[in-house]
Amino acid sequence: MDISSLLQGVMGQQMVSGVVNQLGIENEQAKMAISAAVPLLLTALNKNANSGDAQNIANALERDHDGSILDNLGGFLQGGNFSDGANILNHVLGGKQAQVENAIGKTSGLNSGQIAQILAMLAPIVMGYLGKEKSQNGLDAGGLSSLLGGLVGGASQTNQREMGTIERLLDQDGDGDAMDDVVDLGSKLLGGFFGKN
């Protein structure tokens, strides 16, 4: 399994529709932003897990993100309350959030406020997806780290190059070096994630 399994089929289409309806943006802009945002969130979670945070992530999944959000994804996306997503982003991205918003904004042509909204919508879905996998497969913190590594590392070679770009974005000291590489991230990933429409 890799990241594309999160974005293909019904689930991917529900995320696109939810983002379009909430923000009133074009379908292609929503796809572009989601195809950059989801791998970025997973890469950041994987990075955190590898830095000793795996148990905390596992605890958060058990406590707050059991996967039930996926049973009524449309309802969640229409609900309009994404404060939980903002909390997740604060923990996962920390001080890098503005840089991430800026990078995805360049990719999709959306402003950073719109990207902040999209990230807050997607973060609980990503956590719910991980929570469901954790629960169904009885994963402990180590198993969760392996799952995240597989989701991030299981991508195709092209996507892995983009993951390296994401890693640089998350690592950088704010000098903007990695930004240019991230500008076309969504367009490169788009075809593989959503299939050819």
MARVOKE-656368 format. One record per residue (C-alpha): x, y, z; residue in three letters; residue number from 1. Coordinates in nm, 3 decimals. Layout:
<dolos>
<dolo><xx>X</xx><yy>Y</yy><zz>Z</zz><code>ALA</code><pos>NUM</pos></dolo>
...
</dolos>
This chain:
<dolos>
<dolo><xx>0.000</xx><yy>0.000</yy><zz>0.000</zz><code>MET</code><pos>1</pos></dolo>
<dolo><xx>0.119</xx><yy>0.356</yy><zz>-0.064</zz><code>ASP</code><pos>2</pos></dolo>
<dolo><xx>-0.011</xx><yy>0.710</yy><zz>-0.045</zz><code>ILE</code><pos>3</pos></dolo>
<dolo><xx>-0.210</xx><yy>0.674</yy><zz>-0.365</zz><code>SER</code><pos>4</pos></dolo>
<dolo><xx>-0.449</xx><yy>0.436</yy><zz>-0.187</zz><code>SER</code><pos>5</pos></dolo>
<dolo><xx>-0.556</xx><yy>0.731</yy><zz>0.027</zz><code>LEU</code><pos>6</pos></dolo>
<dolo><xx>-0.639</xx><yy>0.942</yy><zz>-0.273</zz><code>LEU</code><pos>7</pos></dolo>
<dolo><xx>-0.787</xx><yy>0.709</yy><zz>-0.531</zz><code>GLN</code><pos>8</pos></dolo>
<dolo><xx>-1.146</xx><yy>0.602</yy><zz>-0.571</zz><code>GLY</code><pos>9</pos></dolo>
<dolo><xx>-1.437</xx><yy>0.719</yy><zz>-0.357</zz><code>VAL</code><pos>10</pos></dolo>
<dolo><xx>-1.229</xx><yy>0.862</yy><zz>-0.076</zz><code>MET</code><pos>11</pos></dolo>
<dolo><xx>-1.024</xx><yy>1.084</yy><zz>-0.306</zz><code>GLY</code><pos>12</pos></dolo>
<dolo><xx>-1.334</xx><yy>1.209</yy><zz>-0.482</zz><code>GLN</code><pos>13</pos></dolo>
<dolo><xx>-1.505</xx><yy>1.288</yy><zz>-0.150</zz><code>GLN</code><pos>14</pos></dolo>
<dolo><xx>-1.203</xx><yy>1.491</yy><zz>-0.039</zz><code>MET</code><pos>15</pos></dolo>
<dolo><xx>-1.201</xx><yy>1.685</yy><zz>-0.367</zz><code>VAL</code><pos>16</pos></dolo>
<dolo><xx>-1.577</xx><yy>1.753</yy><zz>-0.348</zz><code>SER</code><pos>17</pos></dolo>
<dolo><xx>-1.552</xx><yy>1.859</yy><zz>0.016</zz><code>GLY</code><pos>18</pos></dolo>
<dolo><xx>-1.270</xx><yy>2.103</yy><zz>-0.053</zz><code>VAL</code><pos>19</pos></dolo>
<dolo><xx>-1.447</xx><yy>2.245</yy><zz>-0.362</zz><code>VAL</code><pos>20</pos></dolo>
<dolo><xx>-1.771</xx><yy>2.296</yy><zz>-0.168</zz><code>ASN</code><pos>21</pos></dolo>
<dolo><xx>-1.605</xx><yy>2.453</yy><zz>0.136</zz><code>GLN</code><pos>22</pos></dolo>
<dolo><xx>-1.376</xx><yy>2.690</yy><zz>-0.051</zz><code>LEU</code><pos>23</pos></dolo>
<dolo><xx>-1.563</xx><yy>2.745</yy><zz>-0.375</zz><code>GLY</code><pos>24</pos></dolo>
<dolo><xx>-1.254</xx><yy>2.670</yy><zz>-0.584</zz><code>ILE</code><pos>25</pos></dolo>
<dolo><xx>-1.201</xx><yy>2.482</yy><zz>-0.909</zz><code>GLU</code><pos>26</pos></dolo>
<dolo><xx>-1.193</xx><yy>2.103</yy><zz>-0.910</zz><code>ASN</code><pos>27</pos></dolo>
<dolo><xx>-0.840</xx><yy>2.095</yy><zz>-1.053</zz><code>GLU</code><pos>28</pos></dolo>
<dolo><xx>-0.712</xx><yy>2.338</yy><zz>-0.788</zz><code>GLN</code><pos>29</pos></dolo>
<dolo><xx>-0.858</xx><yy>2.116</yy><zz>-0.516</zz><code>ALA</code><pos>30</pos></dolo>
<dolo><xx>-0.696</xx><yy>1.805</yy><zz>-0.667</zz><code>LYS</code><pos>31</pos></dolo>
<dolo><xx>-0.362</xx><yy>1.983</yy><zz>-0.699</zz><code>MET</code><pos>32</pos></dolo>
<dolo><xx>-0.367</xx><yy>2.103</yy><zz>-0.338</zz><code>ALA</code><pos>33</pos></dolo>
<dolo><xx>-0.477</xx><yy>1.765</yy><zz>-0.198</zz><code>ILE</code><pos>34</pos></dolo>
<dolo><xx>-0.218</xx><yy>1.573</yy><zz>-0.403</zz><code>SER</code><pos>35</pos></dolo>
<dolo><xx>0.054</xx><yy>1.789</yy><zz>-0.247</zz><code>ALA</code><pos>36</pos></dolo>
<dolo><xx>-0.094</xx><yy>1.817</yy><zz>0.103</zz><code>ALA</code><pos>37</pos></dolo>
<dolo><xx>-0.161</xx><yy>1.449</yy><zz>0.184</zz><code>VAL</code><pos>38</pos></dolo>
<dolo><xx>0.194</xx><yy>1.322</yy><zz>0.113</zz><code>PRO</code><pos>39</pos></dolo>
<dolo><xx>0.330</xx><yy>1.625</yy><zz>0.296</zz><code>LEU</code><pos>40</pos></dolo>
<dolo><xx>0.126</xx><yy>1.542</yy><zz>0.607</zz><code>LEU</code><pos>41</pos></dolo>
<dolo><xx>0.227</xx><yy>1.176</yy><zz>0.594</zz><code>LEU</code><pos>42</pos></dolo>
<dolo><xx>0.593</xx><yy>1.263</yy><zz>0.543</zz><code>THR</code><pos>43</pos></dolo>
<dolo><xx>0.580</xx><yy>1.500</yy><zz>0.841</zz><code>ALA</code><pos>44</pos></dolo>
<dolo><xx>0.414</xx><yy>1.231</yy><zz>1.056</zz><code>LEU</code><pos>45</pos></dolo>
<dolo><xx>0.673</xx><yy>0.977</yy><zz>0.944</zz><code>ASN</code><pos>46</pos></dolo>
<dolo><xx>0.951</xx><yy>1.221</yy><zz>1.028</zz><code>LYS</code><pos>47</pos></dolo>
<dolo><xx>0.802</xx><yy>1.282</yy><zz>1.373</zz><code>ASN</code><pos>48</pos></dolo>
<dolo><xx>0.760</xx><yy>0.908</yy><zz>1.435</zz><code>ALA</code><pos>49</pos></dolo>
<dolo><xx>1.124</xx><yy>0.849</yy><zz>1.343</zz><code>ASN</code><pos>50</pos></dolo>
<dolo><xx>1.229</xx><yy>1.127</yy><zz>1.579</zz><code>SER</code><pos>51</pos></dolo>
<dolo><xx>1.086</xx><yy>0.949</yy><zz>1.882</zz><code>GLY</code><pos>52</pos></dolo>
<dolo><xx>0.724</xx><yy>1.063</yy><zz>1.860</zz><code>ASP</code><pos>53</pos></dolo>
<dolo><xx>0.575</xx><yy>0.732</yy><zz>1.742</zz><code>ALA</code><pos>54</pos></dolo>
<dolo><xx>0.420</xx><yy>0.645</yy><zz>2.079</zz><code>GLN</code><pos>55</pos></dolo>
<dolo><xx>0.257</xx><yy>0.988</yy><zz>2.109</zz><code>ASN</code><pos>56</pos></dolo>
<dolo><xx>0.112</xx><yy>0.953</yy><zz>1.759</zz><code>ILE</code><pos>57</pos></dolo>
<dolo><xx>-0.013</xx><yy>0.602</yy><zz>1.844</zz><code>ALA</code><pos>58</pos></dolo>
<dolo><xx>-0.174</xx><yy>0.735</yy><zz>2.163</zz><code>ASN</code><pos>59</pos></dolo>
<dolo><xx>-0.343</xx><yy>1.017</yy><zz>1.973</zz><code>ALA</code><pos>60</pos></dolo>
<dolo><xx>-0.482</xx><yy>0.770</yy><zz>1.718</zz><code>LEU</code><pos>61</pos></dolo>
<dolo><xx>-0.617</xx><yy>0.546</yy><zz>1.992</zz><code>GLU</code><pos>62</pos></dolo>
<dolo><xx>-0.767</xx><yy>0.835</yy><zz>2.185</zz><code>ARG</code><pos>63</pos></dolo>
<dolo><xx>-0.908</xx><yy>1.058</yy><zz>1.914</zz><code>ASP</code><pos>64</pos></dolo>
<dolo><xx>-0.874</xx><yy>0.909</yy><zz>1.566</zz><code>HIS</code><pos>65</pos></dolo>
<dolo><xx>-1.013</xx><yy>0.556</yy><zz>1.550</zz><code>ASP</code><pos>66</pos></dolo>
<dolo><xx>-1.107</xx><yy>0.582</yy><zz>1.183</zz><code>GLY</code><pos>67</pos></dolo>
<dolo><xx>-1.479</xx><yy>0.641</yy><zz>1.236</zz><code>SER</code><pos>68</pos></dolo>
<dolo><xx>-1.443</xx><yy>0.973</yy><zz>1.051</zz><code>ILE</code><pos>69</pos></dolo>
<dolo><xx>-1.409</xx><yy>0.770</yy><zz>0.731</zz><code>LEU</code><pos>70</pos></dolo>
<dolo><xx>-1.756</xx><yy>0.617</yy><zz>0.782</zz><code>ASP</code><pos>71</pos></dolo>
<dolo><xx>-1.916</xx><yy>0.956</yy><zz>0.719</zz><code>ASN</code><pos>72</pos></dolo>
<dolo><xx>-1.650</xx><yy>1.149</yy><zz>0.535</zz><code>LEU</code><pos>73</pos></dolo>
<dolo><xx>-1.902</xx><yy>1.355</yy><zz>0.341</zz><code>GLY</code><pos>74</pos></dolo>
<dolo><xx>-2.072</xx><yy>1.464</yy><zz>0.663</zz><code>GLY</code><pos>75</pos></dolo>
<dolo><xx>-1.741</xx><yy>1.566</yy><zz>0.821</zz><code>PHE</code><pos>76</pos></dolo>
<dolo><xx>-1.636</xx><yy>1.766</yy><zz>0.514</zz><code>LEU</code><pos>77</pos></dolo>
<dolo><xx>-1.972</xx><yy>1.946</yy><zz>0.499</zz><code>GLN</code><pos>78</pos></dolo>
<dolo><xx>-1.974</xx><yy>2.016</yy><zz>0.872</zz><code>GLY</code><pos>79</pos></dolo>
<dolo><xx>-1.730</xx><yy>2.304</yy><zz>0.852</zz><code>GLY</code><pos>80</pos></dolo>
<dolo><xx>-1.570</xx><yy>2.257</yy><zz>1.196</zz><code>ASN</code><pos>81</pos></dolo>
<dolo><xx>-1.204</xx><yy>2.184</yy><zz>1.137</zz><code>PHE</code><pos>82</pos></dolo>
<dolo><xx>-1.056</xx><yy>2.304</yy><zz>1.468</zz><code>SER</code><pos>83</pos></dolo>
<dolo><xx>-0.929</xx><yy>1.951</yy><zz>1.539</zz><code>ASP</code><pos>84</pos></dolo>
<dolo><xx>-0.737</xx><yy>1.967</yy><zz>1.212</zz><code>GLY</code><pos>85</pos></dolo>
<dolo><xx>-0.574</xx><yy>2.295</yy><zz>1.316</zz><code>ALA</code><pos>86</pos></dolo>
<dolo><xx>-0.456</xx><yy>2.131</yy><zz>1.641</zz><code>ASN</code><pos>87</pos></dolo>
<dolo><xx>-0.314</xx><yy>1.833</yy><zz>1.452</zz><code>ILE</code><pos>88</pos></dolo>
<dolo><xx>-0.126</xx><yy>2.066</yy><zz>1.214</zz><code>LEU</code><pos>89</pos></dolo>
<dolo><xx>0.020</xx><yy>2.260</yy><zz>1.503</zz><code>ASN</code><pos>90</pos></dolo>
<dolo><xx>0.160</xx><yy>1.938</yy><zz>1.647</zz><code>HIS</code><pos>91</pos></dolo>
<dolo><xx>0.272</xx><yy>1.777</yy><zz>1.321</zz><code>VAL</code><pos>92</pos></dolo>
<dolo><xx>0.411</xx><yy>2.079</yy><zz>1.133</zz><code>LEU</code><pos>93</pos></dolo>
<dolo><xx>0.492</xx><yy>2.317</yy><zz>1.418</zz><code>GLY</code><pos>94</pos></dolo>
<dolo><xx>0.682</xx><yy>2.620</yy><zz>1.299</zz><code>GLY</code><pos>95</pos></dolo>
<dolo><xx>0.699</xx><yy>2.489</yy><zz>0.941</zz><code>LYS</code><pos>96</pos></dolo>
<dolo><xx>0.328</xx><yy>2.539</yy><zz>0.873</zz><code>GLN</code><pos>97</pos></dolo>
<dolo><xx>0.360</xx><yy>2.878</yy><zz>0.702</zz><code>ALA</code><pos>98</pos></dolo>
<dolo><xx>0.634</xx><yy>2.745</yy><zz>0.471</zz><code>GLN</code><pos>99</pos></dolo>
<dolo><xx>0.421</xx><yy>2.442</yy><zz>0.386</zz><code>VAL</code><pos>100</pos></dolo>
<dolo><xx>0.117</xx><yy>2.659</yy><zz>0.310</zz><code>GLU</code><pos>101</pos></dolo>
<dolo><xx>0.332</xx><yy>2.883</yy><zz>0.093</zz><code>ASN</code><pos>102</pos></dolo>
<dolo><xx>0.476</xx><yy>2.590</yy><zz>-0.104</zz><code>ALA</code><pos>103</pos></dolo>
<dolo><xx>0.140</xx><yy>2.422</yy><zz>-0.168</zz><code>ILE</code><pos>104</pos></dolo>
<dolo><xx>-0.007</xx><yy>2.761</yy><zz>-0.254</zz><code>GLY</code><pos>105</pos></dolo>
<dolo><xx>0.252</xx><yy>2.805</yy><zz>-0.529</zz><code>LYS</code><pos>106</pos></dolo>
<dolo><xx>0.169</xx><yy>2.459</yy><zz>-0.662</zz><code>THR</code><pos>107</pos></dolo>
<dolo><xx>-0.206</xx><yy>2.509</yy><zz>-0.674</zz><code>SER</code><pos>108</pos></dolo>
<dolo><xx>-0.247</xx><yy>2.883</yy><zz>-0.725</zz><code>GLY</code><pos>109</pos></dolo>
<dolo><xx>-0.439</xx><yy>2.916</yy><zz>-0.397</zz><code>LEU</code><pos>110</pos></dolo>
<dolo><xx>-0.355</xx><yy>3.160</yy><zz>-0.118</zz><code>ASN</code><pos>111</pos></dolo>
<dolo><xx>-0.207</xx><yy>3.048</yy><zz>0.212</zz><code>SER</code><pos>112</pos></dolo>
<dolo><xx>-0.537</xx><yy>3.104</yy><zz>0.395</zz><code>GLY</code><pos>113</pos></dolo>
<dolo><xx>-0.712</xx><yy>2.863</yy><zz>0.158</zz><code>GLN</code><pos>114</pos></dolo>
<dolo><xx>-0.429</xx><yy>2.611</yy><zz>0.197</zz><code>ILE</code><pos>115</pos></dolo>
<dolo><xx>-0.452</xx><yy>2.640</yy><zz>0.576</zz><code>ALA</code><pos>116</pos></dolo>
<dolo><xx>-0.821</xx><yy>2.548</yy><zz>0.549</zz><code>GLN</code><pos>117</pos></dolo>
<dolo><xx>-0.749</xx><yy>2.253</yy><zz>0.320</zz><code>ILE</code><pos>118</pos></dolo>
<dolo><xx>-0.475</xx><yy>2.122</yy><zz>0.551</zz><code>LEU</code><pos>119</pos></dolo>
<dolo><xx>-0.710</xx><yy>2.152</yy><zz>0.850</zz><code>ALA</code><pos>120</pos></dolo>
<dolo><xx>-0.974</xx><yy>1.954</yy><zz>0.658</zz><code>MET</code><pos>121</pos></dolo>
<dolo><xx>-0.730</xx><yy>1.682</yy><zz>0.550</zz><code>LEU</code><pos>122</pos></dolo>
<dolo><xx>-0.533</xx><yy>1.633</yy><zz>0.873</zz><code>ALA</code><pos>123</pos></dolo>
<dolo><xx>-0.817</xx><yy>1.453</yy><zz>1.063</zz><code>PRO</code><pos>124</pos></dolo>
<dolo><xx>-0.883</xx><yy>1.236</yy><zz>0.756</zz><code>ILE</code><pos>125</pos></dolo>
<dolo><xx>-0.517</xx><yy>1.131</yy><zz>0.736</zz><code>VAL</code><pos>126</pos></dolo>
<dolo><xx>-0.516</xx><yy>1.061</yy><zz>1.112</zz><code>MET</code><pos>127</pos></dolo>
<dolo><xx>-0.843</xx><yy>0.867</yy><zz>1.080</zz><code>GLY</code><pos>128</pos></dolo>
<dolo><xx>-0.697</xx><yy>0.660</yy><zz>0.798</zz><code>TYR</code><pos>129</pos></dolo>
<dolo><xx>-0.394</xx><yy>0.577</yy><zz>1.012</zz><code>LEU</code><pos>130</pos></dolo>
<dolo><xx>-0.616</xx><yy>0.508</yy><zz>1.314</zz><code>GLY</code><pos>131</pos></dolo>
<dolo><xx>-0.827</xx><yy>0.263</yy><zz>1.115</zz><code>LYS</code><pos>132</pos></dolo>
<dolo><xx>-0.516</xx><yy>0.082</yy><zz>0.988</zz><code>GLU</code><pos>133</pos></dolo>
<dolo><xx>-0.373</xx><yy>0.073</yy><zz>1.340</zz><code>LYS</code><pos>134</pos></dolo>
<dolo><xx>-0.692</xx><yy>-0.070</yy><zz>1.486</zz><code>SER</code><pos>135</pos></dolo>
<dolo><xx>-0.759</xx><yy>-0.324</yy><zz>1.209</zz><code>GLN</code><pos>136</pos></dolo>
<dolo><xx>-0.402</xx><yy>-0.453</yy><zz>1.216</zz><code>ASN</code><pos>137</pos></dolo>
<dolo><xx>-0.336</xx><yy>-0.423</yy><zz>1.591</zz><code>GLY</code><pos>138</pos></dolo>
<dolo><xx>-0.034</xx><yy>-0.199</yy><zz>1.538</zz><code>LEU</code><pos>139</pos></dolo>
<dolo><xx>0.181</xx><yy>-0.074</yy><zz>1.825</zz><code>ASP</code><pos>140</pos></dolo>
<dolo><xx>0.408</xx><yy>0.231</yy><zz>1.797</zz><code>ALA</code><pos>141</pos></dolo>
<dolo><xx>0.669</xx><yy>0.030</yy><zz>1.603</zz><code>GLY</code><pos>142</pos></dolo>
<dolo><xx>0.405</xx><yy>-0.104</yy><zz>1.367</zz><code>GLY</code><pos>143</pos></dolo>
<dolo><xx>0.272</xx><yy>0.245</yy><zz>1.314</zz><code>LEU</code><pos>144</pos></dolo>
<dolo><xx>0.623</xx><yy>0.366</yy><zz>1.223</zz><code>SER</code><pos>145</pos></dolo>
<dolo><xx>0.648</xx><yy>0.083</yy><zz>0.969</zz><code>SER</code><pos>146</pos></dolo>
<dolo><xx>0.306</xx><yy>0.172</yy><zz>0.825</zz><code>LEU</code><pos>147</pos></dolo>
<dolo><xx>0.406</xx><yy>0.537</yy><zz>0.784</zz><code>LEU</code><pos>148</pos></dolo>
<dolo><xx>0.740</xx><yy>0.437</yy><zz>0.631</zz><code>GLY</code><pos>149</pos></dolo>
<dolo><xx>0.556</xx><yy>0.210</yy><zz>0.388</zz><code>GLY</code><pos>150</pos></dolo>
<dolo><xx>0.306</xx><yy>0.479</yy><zz>0.290</zz><code>LEU</code><pos>151</pos></dolo>
<dolo><xx>0.582</xx><yy>0.731</yy><zz>0.227</zz><code>VAL</code><pos>152</pos></dolo>
<dolo><xx>0.841</xx><yy>0.491</yy><zz>0.085</zz><code>GLY</code><pos>153</pos></dolo>
<dolo><xx>0.604</xx><yy>0.273</yy><zz>-0.114</zz><code>GLY</code><pos>154</pos></dolo>
<dolo><xx>0.547</xx><yy>0.541</yy><zz>-0.373</zz><code>ALA</code><pos>155</pos></dolo>
<dolo><xx>0.685</xx><yy>0.513</yy><zz>-0.724</zz><code>SER</code><pos>156</pos></dolo>
<dolo><xx>1.034</xx><yy>0.642</yy><zz>-0.798</zz><code>GLN</code><pos>157</pos></dolo>
<dolo><xx>0.899</xx><yy>0.970</yy><zz>-0.929</zz><code>THR</code><pos>158</pos></dolo>
<dolo><xx>0.695</xx><yy>1.015</yy><zz>-0.614</zz><code>ASN</code><pos>159</pos></dolo>
<dolo><xx>0.994</xx><yy>0.924</yy><zz>-0.400</zz><code>GLN</code><pos>160</pos></dolo>
<dolo><xx>1.190</xx><yy>1.208</yy><zz>-0.556</zz><code>ARG</code><pos>161</pos></dolo>
<dolo><xx>0.905</xx><yy>1.435</yy><zz>-0.458</zz><code>GLU</code><pos>162</pos></dolo>
<dolo><xx>0.913</xx><yy>1.291</yy><zz>-0.105</zz><code>MET</code><pos>163</pos></dolo>
<dolo><xx>1.277</xx><yy>1.398</yy><zz>-0.087</zz><code>GLY</code><pos>164</pos></dolo>
<dolo><xx>1.164</xx><yy>1.746</yy><zz>-0.185</zz><code>THR</code><pos>165</pos></dolo>
<dolo><xx>0.906</xx><yy>1.739</yy><zz>0.095</zz><code>ILE</code><pos>166</pos></dolo>
<dolo><xx>1.172</xx><yy>1.625</yy><zz>0.342</zz><code>GLU</code><pos>167</pos></dolo>
<dolo><xx>1.387</xx><yy>1.921</yy><zz>0.242</zz><code>ARG</code><pos>168</pos></dolo>
<dolo><xx>1.094</xx><yy>2.156</yy><zz>0.284</zz><code>LEU</code><pos>169</pos></dolo>
<dolo><xx>1.029</xx><yy>2.023</yy><zz>0.634</zz><code>LEU</code><pos>170</pos></dolo>
<dolo><xx>1.400</xx><yy>2.037</yy><zz>0.722</zz><code>ASP</code><pos>171</pos></dolo>
<dolo><xx>1.492</xx><yy>2.370</yy><zz>0.575</zz><code>GLN</code><pos>172</pos></dolo>
<dolo><xx>1.583</xx><yy>2.668</yy><zz>0.788</zz><code>ASP</code><pos>173</pos></dolo>
<dolo><xx>1.343</xx><yy>2.903</yy><zz>0.614</zz><code>GLY</code><pos>174</pos></dolo>
<dolo><xx>1.579</xx><yy>3.027</yy><zz>0.346</zz><code>ASP</code><pos>175</pos></dolo>
<dolo><xx>1.335</xx><yy>2.918</yy><zz>0.074</zz><code>GLY</code><pos>176</pos></dolo>
<dolo><xx>1.580</xx><yy>2.685</yy><zz>-0.102</zz><code>ASP</code><pos>177</pos></dolo>
<dolo><xx>1.340</xx><yy>2.395</yy><zz>-0.139</zz><code>ALA</code><pos>178</pos></dolo>
<dolo><xx>1.043</xx><yy>2.609</yy><zz>-0.239</zz><code>MET</code><pos>179</pos></dolo>
<dolo><xx>1.116</xx><yy>2.612</yy><zz>-0.612</zz><code>ASP</code><pos>180</pos></dolo>
<dolo><xx>1.131</xx><yy>2.233</yy><zz>-0.619</zz><code>ASP</code><pos>181</pos></dolo>
<dolo><xx>0.795</xx><yy>2.208</yy><zz>-0.446</zz><code>VAL</code><pos>182</pos></dolo>
<dolo><xx>0.620</xx><yy>2.444</yy><zz>-0.686</zz><code>VAL</code><pos>183</pos></dolo>
<dolo><xx>0.538</xx><yy>2.165</yy><zz>-0.933</zz><code>ASP</code><pos>184</pos></dolo>
<dolo><xx>0.492</xx><yy>1.892</yy><zz>-0.672</zz><code>LEU</code><pos>185</pos></dolo>
<dolo><xx>0.115</xx><yy>1.862</yy><zz>-0.706</zz><code>GLY</code><pos>186</pos></dolo>
<dolo><xx>0.116</xx><yy>1.847</yy><zz>-1.084</zz><code>SER</code><pos>187</pos></dolo>
<dolo><xx>0.376</xx><yy>1.570</yy><zz>-1.089</zz><code>LYS</code><pos>188</pos></dolo>
<dolo><xx>0.188</xx><yy>1.364</yy><zz>-0.832</zz><code>LEU</code><pos>189</pos></dolo>
<dolo><xx>-0.158</xx><yy>1.437</yy><zz>-0.965</zz><code>LEU</code><pos>190</pos></dolo>
<dolo><xx>-0.179</xx><yy>1.177</yy><zz>-1.240</zz><code>GLY</code><pos>191</pos></dolo>
<dolo><xx>-0.066</xx><yy>0.889</yy><zz>-1.023</zz><code>GLY</code><pos>192</pos></dolo>
<dolo><xx>-0.295</xx><yy>0.977</yy><zz>-0.736</zz><code>PHE</code><pos>193</pos></dolo>
<dolo><xx>-0.623</xx><yy>1.047</yy><zz>-0.906</zz><code>PHE</code><pos>194</pos></dolo>
<dolo><xx>-0.577</xx><yy>0.840</yy><zz>-1.219</zz><code>GLY</code><pos>195</pos></dolo>
<dolo><xx>-0.640</xx><yy>0.980</yy><zz>-1.562</zz><code>LYS</code><pos>196</pos></dolo>
<dolo><xx>-0.984</xx><yy>1.135</yy><zz>-1.565</zz><code>ASN</code><pos>197</pos></dolo>
</dolos>
